[in-house]
Amino acid sequence: MSLPAKLAPILPFFKKHERFRVGDMPPILTDNAKITLGRNLLKAGVLRVSDQPAPAISSSRSSGPAAPEPSWLQPGIPGTTPNG
């Protein structure tokens, strides 16, 4: 399975967290993007649904409500734009 290069910053998250909630994915993704990515990874067999609860993962920034823009990346987070 391949992912867009702009999603490379979230790959360490998957390595670090064996179990997680989709909403706990890094905040550079919009809420809608987290759901879409989680669904696609599940369909591809990269992720599976666990029968164990996910541990609490703290984030330094909440993604807030889903952004209306078509980008998978949250606007205004350094390192998520071509000039950032």
C-alpha positions in Angstrom: 0.0 0.0 0.0 1.3 3.4 -0.8 0.5 6.7 0.9 0.9 10.3 -0.3 4.3 11.8 0.7 2.5 14.5 2.7 1.4 11.8 5.1 5.0 10.8 6.0 5.0 12.8 9.2 2.3 10.5 10.7 4.0 7.2 10.0 6.0 7.3 13.3 2.7 7.5 15.1 1.7 4.1 13.8 5.1 2.6 14.8 4.9 4.1 18.3 1.3 3.2 19.1 0.2 -0.5 18.8 -3.4 0.4 19.7 -5.0 3.8 19.2 -8.3 5.4 18.5 -8.7 6.9 15.0 -9.3 10.3 16.6 -5.9 10.1 18.3 -4.0 10.2 15.0 -1.7 13.2 14.7 -3.5 16.6 14.6 -2.0 17.5 11.2 -5.0 15.5 9.8 -8.5 16.8 9.8 -11.1 14.6 11.6 -12.5 13.6 8.2 -9.1 12.6 7.0 -8.4 10.5 10.1 -11.6 8.6 9.4 -10.9 8.1 5.7 -7.3 7.0 6.4 -8.3 4.7 9.2 -11.0 3.1 7.0 -8.6 2.7 4.0 -5.9 1.1 6.3 -8.5 -1.2 7.7 -9.7 -2.3 4.3 -6.1 -2.8 3.1 -5.4 -5.0 6.1 -2.8 -2.7 7.5 -4.9 -2.1 10.6 -7.4 -4.3 12.4 -10.0 -3.6 15.1 -8.8 -4.6 18.5 -10.9 -6.2 21.2 -8.8 -4.4 23.8 -9.3 -0.7 24.7 -6.9 1.7 23.3 -4.8 3.6 25.9 -5.3 7.3 26.3 -2.9 9.2 24.0 -2.4 12.9 24.8 -2.0 15.4 22.0 -0.5 18.8 22.3 -3.1 20.2 20.0 -6.7 19.1 19.3 -7.7 19.0 15.7 -11.1 20.6 16.5 -14.0 20.3 14.2 -13.4 18.9 10.7 -12.0 21.5 8.3 -14.3 22.3 5.3 -11.3 22.5 3.0 -10.4 19.5 0.8 -6.9 19.2 2.1 -6.0 16.2 4.3 -3.7 18.5 6.3 -4.8 20.9 8.9 -4.1 24.5 7.9 -1.6 26.6 9.9 0.4 23.7 11.4 4.2 24.3 10.7 5.6 21.7 8.3 2.3 20.8 6.7 2.5 23.2 3.8 5.0 23.4 0.9 6.5 26.6 2.4 6.1 25.5 6.0 
